Amino acid sequence: MDVVGDRWSILLLREAYYGTRRFDEFQYYLGVAPNILSTRLKKFVDLGMMTRVPLPEHGGRHEYVLTKKGRDFFPTYLALKKWGDDWLAEPEGPQVVFKDLISGCPVEYPPLLSARGAPLQLEDIEIVPGSGAVSFNRKRFGGQAAHDIMVVPKRDRGVRSKSRKK
């Protein structure tokens, strides 16, 4: 939630997904105060979600480009957008629709499915502590971490840290 848990951060990412890259463009499309925009852009750069690239044609000016980490948040944004389109859009429909570049067809949002192949419902899940759970969550969700479920954060896949237990 520290990364995208406020209105301006999610809107800033939306604009980046729409192709916005320059400070003045973000400010124009969002109508955000410059100090708030500057703080959010700096946060995304510091978190590695965007990189600040100098514009060769404008000395001292930069553009903000999504990194792989920032681009990998796109499916999460689409899930939030789908919820908004389903529950909050005007009767005429959503403001923006994403279309496949090759086919021109609207992007389909595949349903989350349970292990049985049925649409996933909240009642279908059990919450267990993950391999990285702190003691508070181990106690809250059942003591020991689930030994049969190993979820490795994407940033750690293929990289073994010396501090990780084997």
Buried (B, 14 or more C-beta within 10 A) or exposed (E): EEBBEBEBBBBBBBBBBEEBBBBEBBBEBBEBEEEBBBEBBEBBBEBEBBBEEEEEEEEEEBBBBBBEBBBEBBEEBBEBBEEEBEEEEEEEEBEEEBEEEEEEEEEEBEEEEEEEEEEEEEEEEEEBBBEEBEEEBBEEBBEEBBEEEEEEEEEEEEEEEEEEEE
